[in-house]
Amino acid sequence: MWQYTPRVAVVRGLRTPFAKSGTVYSALTSLDLGKMVVAELVQRCGIDPNEVQELIFGNVIPSVKAPNIAREIVLGTGLPKRIPGYTVGKACDSAAQAITSGADLIFRGYADTVIAGGTESLSDIPILFSKNFSDALVTASKQKSVGGKLGSFRKVKLKDLAPDTPAIAESTTGLTMGQSAEKMAKENGITREAQDRFALQSHTRAAAATENGRFKEEVMTVVVPPKYETVVETDNLIRGDSTLEGLAKLKPVFDRKYGTITAGNSSPLTDGAAAVLLMSEEKAKAAGIKPIGFIKSYAYAAIDPFDQLLQGPVFALPVALERAKLTLKDINVIEMHEAFAAQVLSNIQWMGSKKIAKEKLGRDEAIGDIDPEAINRTGGSIALGHPFGATGARIITTVCNELQHTGGQYGLVTICAAGGMGVAVVLERE
Ligand SMILES: CC(C)(COP(=O)(O)OP(=O)(O)OC[C@H]1O[C@@H](n2cnc3c(N)ncnc32)[C@H](O)[C@@H]1OP(=O)(O)O)[C@@H](O)C(=O)NCCC(=O)NCCS
C-alpha cells in the first residue's frame, strides 16, 4: 500500500482570522489575503525564501483579472520571482489538494520546500454581465464608427442588464449546497435539534479555544489596508453566547416550509486565507526544524451529485486509512469540515453504517463509529467560518497542532466538496 516514505513534513501552518464576508475584509481581495498569510508564514518559519521551490494555492471563485493567484502571491509578496506558482480549483477541497500536490512534489524528490494553502474573499466576487450584453460589448469594441458601436446594443433587452453573480449551486443538479444538505438531512433523518446541538458545540468550542489562546500559534493578526486602522486578531463569526433556544428560533433558509437548515447550523459566507509550509523530513531535520506534523496518506473520491452531494468524505476515508495502514480506532484527533451540521452528522451516520458499506462502498464492514462530540475539539467551520479555498489548510494545521498538544499520534481530516467530491488526509505527529 502506498504512503509517503520518506515523509513529508508540515513545518507549520498559519491563517488570517476568518471574517464574515462584507465585514472587516470587505475592501480586500483573495489576493490581498493570500499575500498576507504567505508573507507572515515565511517570516514565522524563519526560512530563507530562496529555499521555496513552488507555491500552490486553492481559490474557488477566481478573479478574472488574476486567475493564477498562486503566481500573483509569489510576485506580490517579494518572494524570489523564480518561484513558480499554480492555482487549484477543487471546490472546498482546494487547499487540501494544494497541500497534497505539494507533498507529492516533495515525495517525488522534485522539490523539498513548498508553500501550499488557499484563499477566498466572498466580499470580492466577480459580477458578470448576461451573455447577450457581454456579446454586445465585445461586438461594439470591434466597431469603428459610433453608429456601429450603438447598433451593437440593438438586441440587448432591459433584463440583460441585470448583473449575474456566481451561485453556490451545482450546475448539474441546479441545487445549492444548502438545498443538497436539506435533502441529506431528510433522507438520513437528521433532526433540527441534533443539528443545532452540533452547531452550538462548534461555537462553544471555538469561543473557548479563542479565549484560552489556543489559536495564537495558527492565527495571525491582520492590520487591514489601505488605512491600517482596523486590527483583526480573532475570527469574527464565533458566537460564544449561542444557546440552543436561540438557535431553535431561527427560520430554515433553504426549505422555508419543511426545512431544518438555518443560518445557525450552516457555515457562513467567509473571507480568509490559510497556508502551510511543507518540507521533506530530511531537509527539516538538517535545518533543525521540528515540524508540527507529517502527512501520512490521503485519498480523494467523488460520487454522483444527484445522490447525497456532501457524502464524498465517506468514500475517501477508507482508502486514506488503508493507505496509511490504519483503522479509525488508531486515530486520536479527528477534524471534519462543517459545511452544515446536517452534512457532518450524515457523514458520520454513513461511516458507521454496515448497510451503506455494503451497498455503496462494496465493503463488508462499516468504516467505524465516530462520536460527534469527539471531533472538532476547537470548533469547526460553522463557528470559525469557511473561506472555500482556504479551509483545507486551516484544518490540516489545526489537526497537527492538536496532535502536538494532546500527544496523540494520528490525526484525520475530512472535507466534503461541491460536485460530490471529498477528501480524507491522515496526519501523524512524529
Ligand atoms: C445560511 C446563509 C444563507 C445565512 O446567511 P445570512 O442570512 O447572511 O446569515 P446571518 O449571519 O445574517 O444570520 C441570519 C440570522 O441568524 C442569526 N444567527 C446566526 N447564527 C446564529 C447563532 N449561532 N445563534 C443565534 N442566532 C444566529 C443572525 O443573528 C441573523 O439574525 P438577524 O436576521 O436577526 O440579524 C449563509 O450563511 C449561507 O449561504 N451559508 C451556506 C454557505 C454554503 O453553502 N457553503 C458551502 C458549503 S460547502
The ligand as an SDF file (V2000), in Angstrom:
LIG
                    3D

 48 50  0  0  0  0  0  0  0  0999 V2000
  -27.1540   30.2920    5.6170 C   0  0  0  0  0  0  0  0  0  0  0  0
  -26.8980   31.6480    4.9870 C   0  0  0  0  0  0  0  0  0  0  0  0
  -27.8230   31.8720    3.7720 C   0  0  0  0  0  0  0  0  0  0  0  0
  -27.1850   32.7070    6.0600 C   0  0  0  0  0  0  0  0  0  0  0  0
  -26.8090   33.9490    5.5860 O   0  0  0  0  0  0  0  0  0  0  0  0
  -27.2460   35.2830    6.3200 P   0  0  0  0  0  0  0  0  0  0  0  0
  -28.7350   35.3990    6.3360 O   0  0  0  0  0  0  0  0  0  0  0  0
  -26.4610   36.3950    5.7410 O   0  0  0  0  0  0  0  0  0  0  0  0
  -26.7520   34.9820    7.7920 O   0  0  0  0  0  0  0  0  0  0  0  0
  -26.7180   35.9450    9.0370 P   0  0  0  0  0  0  0  0  0  0  0  0
  -25.3640   35.8970    9.6390 O   0  0  0  0  0  0  0  0  0  0  0  0
  -27.2600   37.3100    8.7000 O   0  0  0  0  0  0  0  0  0  0  0  0
  -27.6920   35.2290   10.0510 O   0  0  0  0  0  0  0  0  0  0  0  0
  -29.0860   35.2530    9.8820 C   0  0  0  0  0  0  0  0  0  0  0  0
  -29.7330   35.4110   11.2330 C   0  0  0  0  0  0  0  0  0  0  0  0
  -29.3780   34.2730   12.0240 O   0  0  0  0  0  0  0  0  0  0  0  0
  -28.8380   34.7050   13.2530 C   0  0  0  0  0  0  0  0  0  0  0  0
  -27.8410   33.7300   13.7190 N   0  0  0  0  0  0  0  0  0  0  0  0
  -26.8310   33.1860   13.0050 C   0  0  0  0  0  0  0  0  0  0  0  0
  -26.1400   32.3400   13.7810 N   0  0  0  0  0  0  0  0  0  0  0  0
  -26.7210   32.3390   14.9950 C   0  0  0  0  0  0  0  0  0  0  0  0
  -26.4520   31.6750   16.2170 C   0  0  0  0  0  0  0  0  0  0  0  0
  -25.4260   30.8300   16.3440 N   0  0  0  0  0  0  0  0  0  0  0  0
  -27.2720   31.9200   17.2630 N   0  0  0  0  0  0  0  0  0  0  0  0
  -28.3120   32.7860   17.1670 C   0  0  0  0  0  0  0  0  0  0  0  0
  -28.6150   33.4540   16.0310 N   0  0  0  0  0  0  0  0  0  0  0  0
  -27.8120   33.2270   14.9610 C   0  0  0  0  0  0  0  0  0  0  0  0
  -28.2240   36.0630   12.9280 C   0  0  0  0  0  0  0  0  0  0  0  0
  -28.0730   36.8630   14.0850 O   0  0  0  0  0  0  0  0  0  0  0  0
  -29.2200   36.6430   11.9830 C   0  0  0  0  0  0  0  0  0  0  0  0
  -30.2940   37.1700   12.7380 O   0  0  0  0  0  0  0  0  0  0  0  0
  -30.9910   38.5460   12.2770 P   0  0  0  0  0  0  0  0  0  0  0  0
  -31.5650   38.2710   10.9110 O   0  0  0  0  0  0  0  0  0  0  0  0
  -31.9980   38.7680   13.3250 O   0  0  0  0  0  0  0  0  0  0  0  0
  -29.8890   39.5610   12.2210 O   0  0  0  0  0  0  0  0  0  0  0  0
  -25.4280   31.7930    4.5050 C   0  0  0  0  0  0  0  0  0  0  0  0
  -24.5580   31.7980    5.5960 O   0  0  0  0  0  0  0  0  0  0  0  0
  -25.0510   30.6450    3.5740 C   0  0  0  0  0  0  0  0  0  0  0  0
  -25.3960   30.6680    2.3990 O   0  0  0  0  0  0  0  0  0  0  0  0
  -24.3420   29.6330    4.1090 N   0  0  0  0  0  0  0  0  0  0  0  0
  -24.0300   28.4260    3.3820 C   0  0  0  0  0  0  0  0  0  0  0  0
  -22.7880   28.6170    2.6360 C   0  0  0  0  0  0  0  0  0  0  0  0
  -22.5330   27.4280    1.7680 C   0  0  0  0  0  0  0  0  0  0  0  0
  -23.3640   26.9600    1.0350 O   0  0  0  0  0  0  0  0  0  0  0  0
  -21.3400   26.9690    1.8650 N   0  0  0  0  0  0  0  0  0  0  0  0
  -20.9230   25.8430    1.0730 C   0  0  0  0  0  0  0  0  0  0  0  0
  -20.6080   24.7790    1.9880 C   0  0  0  0  0  0  0  0  0  0  0  0
  -19.5640   23.6400    1.1940 S   0  0  0  0  0  0  0  0  0  0  0  0
  1  2  1  0
  2  3  1  0
  2  4  1  0
  2 36  1  0
  4  5  1  0
  5  6  1  0
  6  7  2  0
  6  8  1  0
  6  9  1  0
  9 10  1  0
 10 11  2  0
 10 12  1  0
 10 13  1  0
 13 14  1  0
 14 15  1  0
 15 16  1  0
 15 30  1  0
 16 17  1  0
 17 18  1  0
 17 28  1  0
 18 19  1  0
 18 27  1  0
 19 20  2  0
 20 21  1  0
 21 22  1  0
 21 27  2  0
 22 23  1  0
 22 24  2  0
 24 25  1  0
 25 26  2  0
 26 27  1  0
 28 29  1  0
 28 30  1  0
 30 31  1  0
 31 32  1  0
 32 33  2  0
 32 34  1  0
 32 35  1  0
 36 37  1  0
 36 38  1  0
 38 39  2  0
 38 40  1  0
 40 41  1  0
 41 42  1  0
 42 43  1  0
 43 44  2  0
 43 45  1  0
 45 46  1  0
 46 47  1  0
 47 48  1  0
M  END
$$$$
